[in-house]
Amino acid sequence: MPLDMAPDREGANGPWCASCKAPITKAQRSVRVQFDSDPHGFRGLTGEYHEACSKPFASLAHVINVTKFSRF
């Protein structure tokens, strides 16, 4: 049994939202939020977000990246 989802489910092999953990389908708009303190996304901050899910994270990333607060 394969570990990935069935290929007929849209978004199963595409990106997943870093906030709500749901798949981002081709029909949905997404935003990549980049935190300078988490460039590869290992802390779970940097990544693809649904457009609606990204708004608070994009604001937070902007403040953190501008102030160079790297201990977050």
N, C-alpha and C positions, 0 to 999 in steps of 0.2 A: 504494500500500500504506500503510495507516495506521500511525502510529508507536506507538499504544497497543496493548495486548494484545487478544486476542479477547474479545468481551463475554461469552462463555459461561464464562470462567474466573472463578470466585468470587474476589474480592479484587483483581482486576486494576485496577480503578478506585478502590479504596478506599485507606485509609492503609497505609503500609509501615512496618515496624519499623525504628527508627533504629539498633538494634544488629545484628540478624542480616540486615537488608535484605530480609526475606521479607514478602509481603503479609499483612495482618491481615484475616482473613475475619470475617464476621458471627458465626460460631459461636465464635470465639476471644475471650477476654477481653483487654482492652488497658488500658494505663495511660498517661496523659500525664504526662511528667516535665518539670518547668520549672526551668531554670537561670536565675537572675537575671542572670548575666553573658552569657547567650545567649538573650535573650527571643524572638527570631524564628526560632531554629534554624539560623542561617547557619553556625555552627561545627559543626553536626552533633550537638549534645548535647540540646537541647530538642526534644521531639517525642513521637510515639506509639510505644509499645513493647509487645510481647507481655507478658503479666503475668509470665511466668518471666524474660524478658530484662530487665525493668525493675528488678528487685530491687537489683542492685549500683549502677545509675545513680540510683535513687531515694535510696539511702543517701548516695551521693556528693553529689547535689544538695542534700540536707538539710544536710550538713556545710558545703558551700560557701556556701549561701544564709544559714545561721545566722552563719557567721563573716565574711560579706561579703568573702570572698576573690575579687575580681573579675578577677584576672589569669590565671585558668585558661583 
